Amino acid sequence: MLNRREHGARRGLIISGERTTGKTTALRQLGRLHELRIRQRYGDSRRIPVVYVTAPPKGSARKLALEFARFLKLPTISPRHNTADITSSVCQVLTEARTDLVLVDEIHLMNLATIAGEELSDHLKYFTEHLPATFVYAGIDVEHSGLFAGIRGGQIAGRCTLLHTGPFPPGAEWEGLVATMEDTLPLHHHIPGTLAKLHAYLHQRTGGMIGSLSHLIRAAAISAILDGSERITRRQLHTIHVDHASESAYRTSA
């Protein structure tokens, strides 16, 4: 609401953390929650409350503008259009669609030490100043990636609040997360509470990383469907490989 009435520098939010700590999950859940609230409140099918894009690797201002255009499925964009044309079209559509939340993932890919990175930063700044929306960014170890370096980095740091994600410690919150994931399993013969009882084992396997936990449980569920057992057990979980970092930490602790 504050940003909607702001005509100068709008405030933003940056989610920073290690890999598989739930940054993208948090970003998408935020967008989903906001869109559902807007739909329930206004019921306007023409409105686009949330936009989600990924910062292009080795990106340029044009590539970023094209990411927005692809999300919006703009039919008039062609290779002949320059960056200014694409940006103008995107801003017009987002303004008319009353977009008020823009999510930009993988922001650590924006390298301010390069000319392309500087142009990309300037382009993001242009969007934030011309759209009555709140921008939320997510990336890996953002504060040490060079995003806040120099004049442009200083502008970003001065306009955004920084939130950190990290591994879940063992405890009630972790147990609740495991139980919540277990409740979503579409398995006919799974015994409720099985995974909740294995919360300590699951923490050892994943190091408390929500991304690793999600991968482990989803892979085990798919395996259970394919072999016809329709249930997850500790023995089955032990056969599932997760990311290298979590596997190495588990072998060391074991």
Phi, psi and chi 1 to 4 in degrees:
 res  aa     phi    psi   chi1   chi2   chi3   chi4
   1 MET       -  -36.7  -67.2  176.3   67.4      -
   2 LEU   -65.1  -44.4 -179.3   67.3      -      -
   3 ASN   -68.4  -30.0  -82.2  -20.4      -      -
   4 ARG   -61.9  -32.4 -160.5  176.4  -57.6  151.2
   5 ARG   -98.6    1.4  -57.9  -65.9 -179.5 -178.6
   6 GLU   -84.5  134.7 -179.0   61.7   67.4      -
   7 HIS  -108.1   -5.6  -63.5  -71.5      -      -
   8 GLY  -110.9 -131.5      -      -      -      -
   9 ALA   -74.3  115.5      -      -      -      -
  10 ARG   -85.8  149.8  -67.4 -178.1  173.4   88.1
  11 ARG   -83.7  146.4  -62.0  -65.7  172.1  176.0
  12 GLY  -132.2 -176.8      -      -      -      -
  13 LEU  -136.8  137.5  176.0   66.7      -      -
  14 ILE  -120.7  127.5  -63.1  176.3      -      -
  15 ILE  -103.5  119.5  -56.4  172.4      -      -
  16 SER  -126.3  144.1  175.7      -      -      -
  17 GLY   178.4 -179.6      -      -      -      -
  18 GLU   -72.4  171.8  -59.6  174.9   38.0      -
  19 ARG   -63.3  149.7   44.8  116.8 -155.1  133.0
  20 THR    55.9   27.7   68.2      -      -      -
  21 THR   -98.7   10.6   53.2      -      -      -
  22 GLY    94.0   18.6      -      -      -      -
  23 LYS   -63.8  -52.2  -62.4  178.8  -61.4  -60.3
  24 THR   -65.3  -38.9  -63.5      -      -      -
  25 THR   -59.6  -46.3  -60.0      -      -      -
  26 ALA   -63.1  -41.5      -      -      -      -
  27 LEU   -61.6  -46.5 -157.4   63.2      -      -
  28 ARG   -70.8  -37.0  -69.9  178.6  174.3  176.0
  29 GLN   -66.2  -37.3  -74.6  -61.3  -43.7      -
  30 LEU   -60.7  -46.6  171.1   63.6      -      -
  31 GLY   -63.0  -42.1      -      -      -      -
  32 ARG   -63.7  -46.1  179.0  176.2 -179.6  -87.5
  33 LEU   -61.4  -44.5  176.2   62.5      -      -
  34 HIS   -64.7  -43.4  179.8   70.9      -      -
  35 GLU   -64.0  -42.2  178.9  154.3   -2.6      -
  36 LEU   -61.5  -40.7  -72.5  174.5      -      -
  37 ARG   -64.3  -42.7  -75.2  179.1  173.8  175.1
  38 ILE   -66.1  -43.0  -67.2  -63.3      -      -
  39 ARG   -61.7  -43.0  -61.2  -68.9 -175.5 -153.5
  40 GLN   -66.7  -34.9  -69.2  170.9   -2.4      -
  41 ARG   -80.2  -40.6 -176.3  172.3 -177.3  179.9
  42 TYR  -111.1  -30.2  -61.0  105.4      -      -
  43 GLY    62.4   26.1      -      -      -      -
  44 ASP   -93.9  107.5 -175.2   -2.7      -      -
  45 SER   -70.2  -17.1   60.6      -      -      -
  46 ARG   -84.3  -12.1  -64.2  169.7  -61.4  177.0
  47 ARG   -80.4  143.9 -171.5  166.6 -178.8  166.7
  48 ILE  -119.1   88.5  -54.2  175.5      -      -
  49 PRO   -66.9  -32.2  -14.5   28.0      -      -
  50 VAL  -132.0  138.2 -178.0      -      -      -
  51 VAL  -121.8  135.0  167.8      -      -      -
  52 TYR  -124.9  123.2  174.3   88.6      -      -
  53 VAL  -135.0  162.8  -62.4      -      -      -
  54 THR  -113.2  133.2  -59.2      -      -      -
  55 ALA   -61.2  126.1      -      -      -      -
  56 PRO   -69.6  138.2   24.0  -31.9      -      -
  57 PRO   -63.8  137.6   21.1  -30.7      -      -
  58 LYS    48.7   42.4  -62.5 -178.6 -179.8  179.0
  59 GLY   -75.4  163.9      -      -      -      -
  60 SER  -128.6  171.9   62.3      -      -      -
  61 ALA   -60.4  -39.6      -      -      -      -
  62 ARG   -63.8  -44.0  179.6 -179.8  175.8   80.5
  63 LYS   -62.1  -39.3  -72.2 -178.2  179.4  179.1
  64 LEU   -65.3  -44.7  178.0   65.4      -      -
  65 ALA   -60.9  -38.0      -      -      -      -
  66 LEU   -67.5  -32.9  -74.0  171.9      -      -
  67 GLU   -60.9  -44.4  -73.2  -68.0  -40.3      -
  68 PHE   -63.4  -43.1  -81.0   97.9      -      -
  69 ALA   -63.0  -39.1      -      -      -      -
  70 ARG   -66.4  -42.1  -70.9 -169.0 -169.3   98.6
  71 PHE   -60.0  -41.8 -179.0   91.3      -      -
  72 LEU   -80.7   -9.4  -63.1  170.4      -      -
  73 LYS    55.4   47.6  -65.1 -178.3  173.5   58.3
  74 LEU   -69.1  121.4  -63.0 -175.1      -      -
  75 PRO   -79.4  -14.7   30.2  -34.1      -      -
  76 THR   -95.0   -2.5   57.7      -      -      -
  77 ILE   -81.0  130.4  -60.2  -59.7      -      -
  78 SER  -137.8  166.9   72.0      -      -      -
  79 PRO   -58.0  -19.7  -25.6   35.4      -      -
  80 ARG   -75.8  -20.6  -62.9 -169.7  -56.0  -86.0
  81 HIS   -76.0  136.0  -71.1   91.9      -      -
  82 ASN   -85.5  177.2   58.7   35.7      -      -
  83 THR   -60.7  -41.4  -57.1      -      -      -
  84 ALA   -63.1  -40.5      -      -      -      -
  85 ASP   -63.0  -46.3  -67.2  -26.4      -      -
  86 ILE   -64.3  -45.5  -58.5  171.6      -      -
  87 THR   -61.1  -43.0  -59.6      -      -      -
  88 SER   -61.6  -43.3  178.1      -      -      -
  89 SER   -64.1  -42.9  -63.0      -      -      -
  90 VAL   -62.1  -48.1  166.8      -      -      -
  91 CYS   -61.2  -39.4  -73.9      -      -      -
  92 GLN   -64.4  -45.4 -179.5  179.3   -8.2      -
  93 VAL   -65.8  -44.9  171.0      -      -      -
  94 LEU   -65.3  -35.8  -67.3 -178.2      -      -
  95 THR   -68.2  -45.7  -59.2      -      -      -
  96 GLU   -66.6  -31.8  -67.2  176.4   -7.1      -
  97 ALA   -82.9   -1.2      -      -      -      -
  98 ARG    56.4   45.1  -59.3  177.0   67.2 -171.8
  99 THR   -70.4  129.4  -60.1      -      -      -
 100 ASP  -126.5    7.4   44.3   23.9      -      -
 101 LEU  -144.8  119.6 -172.8   61.6      -      -
 102 VAL  -117.2  121.1  178.3      -      -      -
 103 LEU  -106.9  125.1  -50.1  176.8      -      -
 104 VAL  -121.3  111.7 -175.7      -      -      -
 105 ASP   -95.0  163.2 -152.8   -6.5      -      -
 106 GLU    58.2   40.6  -52.8  -67.6  -18.7      -
 107 ILE   -67.4  -18.4 -164.4   65.0      -      -
 108 HIS   -65.4  -14.5   58.2  -87.4      -      -
 109 LEU   -73.4  -11.5  -64.5  175.7      -      -
 110 MET   -82.6  107.3 -172.3  170.6   70.5      -
 111 ASN   -98.2  106.8 -175.5   -0.7      -      -
 112 LEU   -74.2   -5.6  -65.5 -176.2      -      -
 113 ALA   -82.2   -4.9      -      -      -      -
 114 THR  -114.1  158.1   65.2      -      -      -
 115 ILE   -62.7  -41.9  -65.9  177.1      -      -
 116 ALA   -61.7  -39.3      -      -      -      -
 117 GLY   -66.2  -38.4      -      -      -      -
 118 GLU   -64.5  -42.3  -70.4 -179.4  -11.6      -
 119 GLU   -65.3  -38.8  -67.7  177.2  -10.1      -
 120 LEU   -63.9  -42.0 -175.9   58.1      -      -
 121 SER   -63.0  -43.9  174.9      -      -      -
 122 ASP   -62.7  -36.1  -68.7  -17.9      -      -
 123 HIS   -69.5  -41.1 -147.1   60.0      -      -
 124 LEU   -61.4  -41.3  -88.8  175.2      -      -
 125 LYS   -61.5  -39.8 -178.9  172.4  176.4  -71.7
 126 TYR   -61.4  -44.8  178.6   89.0      -      -
 127 PHE   -60.7  -44.3  -84.1  126.0      -      -
 128 THR   -65.0  -28.1   61.8      -      -      -
 129 GLU   -87.1  -19.0  -68.2  176.4  -14.2      -
 130 HIS  -109.9   -1.4  -73.5   76.5      -      -
 131 LEU  -120.8  130.8  -65.4  173.6      -      -
 132 PRO   -78.2   58.8   29.7  -34.7      -      -
 133 ALA  -133.4  159.3      -      -      -      -
 134 THR   -95.8  130.1  -63.5      -      -      -
 135 PHE   -99.7  130.4  -81.5   66.4      -      -
 136 VAL  -122.8  125.0 -177.6      -      -      -
 137 TYR  -111.9  154.7  -48.5   94.1      -      -
 138 ALA  -142.0  142.1      -      -      -      -
 139 GLY  -168.8  168.8      -      -      -      -
 140 ILE   -83.5  123.3  -61.2  173.5      -      -
 141 ASP    44.7   52.1 -160.2   17.8      -      -
 142 VAL   -58.6  -40.4  170.7      -      -      -
 143 GLU   -67.1  -15.7   58.5  -89.5   41.3      -
 144 HIS  -112.4   10.2  -60.7  114.2      -      -
 145 SER   -94.4   -0.8   67.5      -      -      -
 146 GLY    93.2    2.8      -      -      -      -
 147 LEU   -66.4  -27.0 -174.1   66.4      -      -
 148 PHE  -100.0   11.3  -62.3  145.4      -      -
 149 ALA   -84.4  149.0      -      -      -      -
 150 GLY    71.7 -170.6      -      -      -      -
 151 ILE   -64.5  -46.1  -63.7  175.3      -      -
 152 ARG   -65.0  -42.4  -69.7  176.6  174.2   83.2
 153 GLY   -62.7  -36.1      -      -      -      -
 154 GLY   -64.3  -36.5      -      -      -      -
 155 GLN   -65.0  -42.3  -74.3 -176.4  -40.1      -
 156 ILE   -63.7  -45.1  -64.2  173.0      -      -
 157 ALA   -63.5  -33.0      -      -      -      -
 158 GLY   -80.0   -9.2      -      -      -      -
 159 ARG  -114.7   -8.6  -65.3 -179.9  177.7 -176.2
 160 CYS  -122.8  142.7  -66.5      -      -      -
 161 THR   -87.6  140.3  -59.6      -      -      -
 162 LEU  -107.7  124.6 -176.0   65.4      -      -
 163 LEU  -116.8  141.7  -66.6 -178.7      -      -
 164 HIS  -107.8  140.0  -69.5   92.2      -      -
 165 THR  -109.1  156.9   60.6      -      -      -
 166 GLY  -161.1  177.3      -      -      -      -
 167 PRO   -66.2  146.8   23.3  -33.1      -      -
 168 PHE   -73.8  133.4  -78.2   77.6      -      -
 169 PRO   -77.1  157.4   28.7  -34.2      -      -
 170 PRO   -61.1  141.7   -8.6   17.0      -      -
 171 GLY   151.4 -166.7      -      -      -      -
 172 ALA   -63.1  -38.7      -      -      -      -
 173 GLU   -65.3  -42.5 -167.4  173.8   10.1      -
 174 TRP   -64.2  -44.2  172.8 -102.7      -      -
 175 GLU   -61.3  -38.9  -65.8  174.0   29.1      -
 176 GLY   -66.0  -37.3      -      -      -      -
 177 LEU   -64.1  -45.0  175.8   62.1      -      -
 178 VAL   -61.9  -45.0  172.4      -      -      -
 179 ALA   -62.6  -39.2      -      -      -      -
 180 THR   -64.5  -43.3  -61.1      -      -      -
 181 MET   -64.6  -38.7  -73.4 -168.8  177.2      -
 182 GLU   -64.5  -36.1 -176.0  172.2   21.3      -
 183 ASP   -64.5  -19.8  -71.7  -18.2      -      -
 184 THR   -91.3   -3.2   65.4      -      -      -
 185 LEU   -70.0  126.7  -67.0  175.8      -      -
 186 PRO   -91.3   50.8   34.7  -33.1      -      -
 187 LEU  -107.3  128.0  -58.5  175.0      -      -
 188 HIS   -70.8  -31.4  -64.3  -62.9      -      -
 189 HIS  -113.4   10.9  -55.2  -55.7      -      -
 190 HIS   -71.1  135.9 -178.3   74.9      -      -
 191 ILE   -86.5  115.4  -59.3  174.8      -      -
 192 PRO   -56.0  138.6  -23.9   34.1      -      -
 193 GLY    92.4   -7.0      -      -      -      -
 194 THR   -60.2  -49.5  -60.7      -      -      -
 195 LEU   -71.7  -35.5  -63.6 -174.4      -      -
 196 ALA   -58.6  -37.8      -      -      -      -
 197 LYS   -71.5  -21.5  -66.8  177.0 -178.4  177.6
 198 LEU   -96.2   19.8  -65.4  174.4      -      -
 199 HIS   -58.6  -38.1   63.4   84.5      -      -
 200 ALA   -66.4  -44.2      -      -      -      -
 201 TYR   -62.0  -43.1  165.4   76.2      -      -
 202 LEU   -65.4  -32.8  -68.7  170.9      -      -
 203 HIS   -68.6  -39.2 -165.0  -85.0      -      -
 204 GLN   -64.3  -40.8  -71.3  179.9  -32.3      -
 205 ARG   -67.6  -32.8  -75.9  -65.5  -49.0  -84.5
 206 THR  -112.1   -8.3   63.2      -      -      -
 207 GLY    66.6   19.6      -      -      -      -
 208 GLY    79.9   10.9      -      -      -      -
 209 MET   -85.6  122.2  -61.5  -68.1 -168.9      -
 210 ILE   -64.2  -35.5 -174.1  174.3      -      -
 211 GLY   -65.0  -41.8      -      -      -      -
 212 SER   -68.0  -38.7  -58.4      -      -      -
 213 LEU   -63.4  -45.4  175.4   67.9      -      -
 214 SER   -61.0  -43.0  175.3      -      -      -
 215 HIS   -62.3  -45.2  170.6   83.5      -      -
 216 LEU   -61.9  -48.1  177.6   59.2      -      -
 217 ILE   -69.6  -41.3  -67.0  177.9      -      -
 218 ARG   -64.9  -42.2  -72.1  171.5   55.8 -142.4
 219 ALA   -64.8  -39.1      -      -      -      -
 220 ALA   -66.6  -38.5      -      -      -      -
 221 ALA   -65.2  -42.9      -      -      -      -
 222 ILE   -62.9  -41.7  -68.3  171.6      -      -
 223 SER   -61.5  -41.3  175.8      -      -      -
 224 ALA   -66.0  -33.7      -      -      -      -
 225 ILE   -70.9  -42.8  -67.6  171.2      -      -
 226 LEU   -68.3  -36.7  -67.5  176.9      -      -
 227 ASP   -88.4   -2.1   65.8   22.4      -      -
 228 GLY    84.2   -2.0      -      -      -      -
 229 SER   -73.4  -31.4   65.3      -      -      -
 230 GLU    56.8   32.0  -67.8  -76.8  -22.4      -
 231 ARG  -154.1  153.1   60.6 -175.0  -66.2 -175.3
 232 ILE  -109.6  132.8  -63.2  177.3      -      -
 233 THR  -125.7  167.0   63.4      -      -      -
 234 ARG   -63.0  -39.6  174.8  165.8  177.5  158.1
 235 ARG   -59.7  -42.2  176.6  177.9  -66.1 -178.0
 236 GLN   -67.3  -42.9 -177.6 -164.4   32.6      -
 237 LEU   -57.4  -35.3  -73.6  167.4      -      -
 238 HIS   -67.9  -19.5 -153.3   63.9      -      -
 239 THR   -87.3   -9.2   66.0      -      -      -
 240 ILE   -89.8  129.2  -55.9  -64.6      -      -
 241 HIS   -93.5  133.8  -66.1  -75.8      -      -
 242 VAL  -105.8 -162.1  -70.0      -      -      -
 243 ASP   -66.0  157.2   55.1  -84.8      -      -
 244 HIS   -59.4  -41.4  175.5   67.6      -      -
 245 ALA   -61.1  -45.1      -      -      -      -
 246 SER   -68.3  -39.7  -64.8      -      -      -
 247 GLU   -63.5  -41.4  -68.9  -75.0    3.7      -
 248 SER   -65.3  -42.9  -62.1      -      -      -
 249 ALA   -64.4  -37.4      -      -      -      -
 250 TYR   -68.2  -43.0  175.7   66.1      -      -
 251 ARG   -64.0  -36.8  -73.1 -165.6  -63.2  -91.6
 252 THR   -66.2  -43.6  -59.4      -      -      -
 253 SER   -71.3  -30.9   63.3      -      -      -
 254 ALA   -74.0      -      -      -      -      -
